[in-house]
Amino acid sequence: MAQPIGRHFLQIPGPTNVPEQVLRAMSAPTIDHRGPEFAALTLDLLEAVKPVFGTTGPVVIYPSSGTGAWEAALVNTLSPGDRVLAFETGHFATLWREMAESLGLEVEFVPGDWRHGADPEAAAAHLAADTDHAIKAVCVVHNETSTGATSRIAEIRRALDDAGHPALLLVDTISSLGSVDYRHDEWGVDVTVSCSQKGLMLPPGLGFNAVSDKALRAAESAGLRRSYWDWRPVLEANRRGFFHSTPATNLLYGLREALTMLDEEGLPQVYARHLRHAEATRAAVRGWGLEILCLDEREHSPALTAVVMPEGHDADKLRELILEKFNMSLGAGLGKLKGTVFRIGHLGHFNDVALAGTLSGVQMGLELAGVPVDDSGVAAALRVLTGKAGA
Ligand SMILES: *Cc1c(COP(=O)(O)O)cnc(C)c1O
């Protein structure tokens, strides 16, 4: 097959486009991870990574996918048979629940329709009913990547506080960190789970746990078996700038560069850019006359938009056509949404013209696939980008 000409548009909600600066930083020689040069890098990095989590506490870094970081959060804080409250926001929340059950936890899974974030009122009701404090942790996926709905973590925190409930709060920020405003300390989150390949603009391969003092105390008595995922030897080695096993050295070079880029743009500006791109994308979807999967105006994801295909049209066929004709990858419908939804990633290393190109590719694809759409979608998005919407 001939190589398509021009740049591939990787518009899935992770892995995302890796900036050239980051790729260049990663191409430096791998050094001795027990030597002084590496210790200096680690000590700097362990501080530099904190602002994006909104924390002043420790962040544990693993060579792992996000799934590994999920496991780390559970096995360091909980014991076999512990009860966990979780919310069926979509595919990723369902997978995290399955992991928790396979580790021997009992999950109280609040049902959901995969079109909303975690419901703070349902959280309040479950916590109020739990008068003997059997629930040891509340698990929330901040940005449900399968649906494009963002949960209101501050309101979940308030539900815990109002109930006077001591459960830990564990939050998956895998597809929100570095794209969506997030405040580990201010929101009283105990473990923030994340990884490298989405908003942080890196290739896959780094997992993160930002950890509160309360979570560190829980780790002292947690009874789930852990070895590789145990925070304590990592944190112990980190104090001198090292890791207890071999770290992903070149990904750490990339992380240093990506954090510099986020800092130079400014995190408030990064978050505002994502909000603007999400708003423009929704304007396009409405302009096409299609339906946005997320139903709550307060919960539209800044990082991605999931679009419902009209009856009788297959989202996977559309994605295939767009890949073949326009060299652009879009996100598939996951789990029960397979074939009925496609997802547009607008996170990470991205700008207005790249969004305009992405939405043009989607519009052309919809037209060529014979999906009945209005061709005013892209024009509506451009009006948002130029600030002329509603004028
Ligand atoms: C991508 C993703 C995961 C899974 O991460 P992996 O790196 O594939 O293990 C989990 N949760 C959310 C919200 C995600 O977007």
The ligand as an SDF file (V2000), in Angstrom:
LIG
                    3D

 15 15  0  0  0  0  0  0  0  0999 V2000
   -7.4740    5.3550   27.9720 C   0  0  0  0  0  0  0  0  0  0  0  0
   -8.1970    5.2570   29.2640 C   0  0  0  0  0  0  0  0  0  0  0  0
   -7.9640    4.2230   30.1780 C   0  0  0  0  0  0  0  0  0  0  0  0
   -7.0550    3.0800   29.8660 C   0  0  0  0  0  0  0  0  0  0  0  0
   -5.7150    3.4790   29.7780 O   0  0  0  0  0  0  0  0  0  0  0  0
   -4.6580    2.4730   29.1350 P   0  0  0  0  0  0  0  0  0  0  0  0
   -3.4150    3.3090   29.0410 O   0  0  0  0  0  0  0  0  0  0  0  0
   -5.2140    2.0480   27.8230 O   0  0  0  0  0  0  0  0  0  0  0  0
   -4.4950    1.3380   30.0680 O   0  0  0  0  0  0  0  0  0  0  0  0
   -8.6410    4.2560   31.3850 C   0  0  0  0  0  0  0  0  0  0  0  0
   -9.4850    5.2540   31.7000 N   0  0  0  0  0  0  0  0  0  0  0  0
   -9.7610    6.2510   30.8460 C   0  0  0  0  0  0  0  0  0  0  0  0
  -10.7280    7.3170   31.2350 C   0  0  0  0  0  0  0  0  0  0  0  0
   -9.1210    6.2780   29.6030 C   0  0  0  0  0  0  0  0  0  0  0  0
   -9.3860    7.2790   28.7390 O   0  0  0  0  0  0  0  0  0  0  0  0
  1  2  1  0
  2  3  1  0
  2 14  2  0
  3  4  1  0
  3 10  2  0
  4  5  1  0
  5  6  1  0
  6  7  2  0
  6  8  1  0
  6  9  1  0
 10 11  1  0
 11 12  2  0
 12 13  1  0
 12 14  1  0
 14 15  1  0
M  END
$$$$
